[in-house]
Amino acid sequence: MKATHIAAVFCTLLVVLLAKSQVSMAVTCSPVQLSACVSAITTSSPPTQLCCTKIKEQKPCLCQYLKNPNLKKFVDSPNARRVANTCKTPFPKC
């Protein structure tokens, strides 16, 4: 019985890990995807639902964007952080 229990736990863990890796692989880091948020970031207007969706999709990529000097000023601005907070997408600690 003990071996069966361990095998079941192992299989469950394997399924969870495979599911997470598929989600990670599904994200294509493309800063253009955040273009839906430009007006919210540059004019302090509320973010649209599309903007929030795109921020959530691109969240795994934000640290990569912050390392790019051309993107950092856009992604790391106070308004960008406000938009992320409004969309309930906490800014990552890189």
Backbone torsions as a table, in degrees:
resi	resn	phi	psi	omega
1	MET	NA	-38.9	-178.3
2	LYS	-62.6	-41.8	178.7
3	ALA	-63.9	-37.3	178.2
4	THR	-65.2	-41.4	178.8
5	HIS	-64.0	-44.5	179.3
6	ILE	-63.9	-41.7	179.0
7	ALA	-63.4	-40.0	179.0
8	ALA	-65.1	-43.2	178.4
9	VAL	-63.4	-43.5	179.8
10	PHE	-61.6	-45.1	179.7
11	CYS	-62.7	-41.7	178.3
12	THR	-62.6	-45.5	178.6
13	LEU	-61.8	-40.9	179.3
14	LEU	-62.9	-43.4	178.5
15	VAL	-61.9	-43.9	179.8
16	VAL	-62.9	-45.3	-179.6
17	LEU	-64.7	-40.8	178.1
18	LEU	-65.5	-39.8	178.3
19	ALA	-63.3	-42.6	178.7
20	LYS	-64.2	-39.8	-178.7
21	SER	-68.3	-33.6	177.3
22	GLN	-68.6	-37.9	177.3
23	VAL	-64.8	-43.1	-179.6
24	SER	-63.5	-40.0	-178.8
25	MET	-71.8	-23.2	-177.3
26	ALA	-72.5	-20.9	-178.2
27	VAL	-79.7	125.0	173.3
28	THR	-106.6	114.8	-178.9
29	CYS	-72.0	112.4	179.8
30	SER	-146.7	107.4	-179.0
31	PRO	-60.0	-20.9	177.5
32	VAL	-61.5	-27.4	178.8
33	GLN	-61.5	-23.0	-179.6
34	LEU	-86.9	4.8	-179.1
35	SER	-61.7	-24.0	177.2
36	ALA	-65.0	-14.8	-176.9
37	CYS	-101.8	-1.2	-174.3
38	VAL	-57.0	-48.0	-177.2
39	SER	-66.1	-37.2	179.3
40	ALA	-66.4	-34.9	-178.2
41	ILE	-80.6	-37.8	-175.1
42	THR	-87.5	-23.7	-176.3
43	THR	-117.5	2.1	-178.9
44	SER	64.4	18.6	175.5
45	SER	-77.2	160.5	-179.6
46	PRO	-65.1	144.6	178.7
47	PRO	-71.1	147.1	176.3
48	THR	-80.2	168.1	176.7
49	GLN	-61.9	-38.8	178.3
50	LEU	-62.4	-41.9	177.5
51	CYS	-58.6	-48.7	-179.2
52	CYS	-62.4	-39.9	177.3
53	THR	-61.2	-44.7	-178.4
54	LYS	-67.9	-38.0	177.6
55	ILE	-63.4	-42.7	179.3
56	LYS	-64.0	-39.9	178.7
57	GLU	-65.8	-39.0	-174.3
58	GLN	-90.8	-1.1	-177.9
59	LYS	-51.8	-42.3	178.9
60	PRO	-62.9	-14.4	-176.2
61	CYS	-98.2	-11.0	-172.4
62	LEU	-58.5	-39.6	179.3
63	CYS	-63.4	-38.8	177.2
64	GLN	-62.9	-42.3	179.5
65	TYR	-65.3	-37.1	-179.6
66	LEU	-66.3	-23.9	178.6
67	LYS	-80.2	-14.7	179.9
68	ASN	-90.9	116.2	-177.1
69	PRO	-58.7	-29.6	179.4
70	ASN	-73.4	-27.2	-178.4
71	LEU	-98.6	-25.5	-174.0
72	LYS	-56.4	-44.4	-177.8
73	LYS	-62.7	-26.9	178.6
74	PHE	-83.6	-47.3	-174.2
75	VAL	-75.9	-30.3	-174.6
76	ASP	-99.4	13.9	-179.7
77	SER	-75.2	156.8	177.2
78	PRO	-58.3	-37.0	179.1
79	ASN	-68.1	-35.6	177.9
80	ALA	-65.1	-40.3	177.6
81	ARG	-66.4	-37.8	177.2
82	ARG	-62.7	-44.5	179.5
83	VAL	-62.5	-44.8	178.7
84	ALA	-60.3	-43.0	178.4
85	ASN	-64.7	-41.5	178.8
86	THR	-62.0	-36.7	179.4
87	CYS	-81.8	4.3	179.9
88	LYS	58.7	41.6	177.1
89	THR	-123.7	92.9	-178.3
90	PRO	-56.6	139.8	179.7
91	PHE	-70.2	134.8	-178.3
92	PRO	-72.1	154.2	172.8
93	LYS	-96.5	113.5	-175.4
94	CYS	-98.0	NA	NA
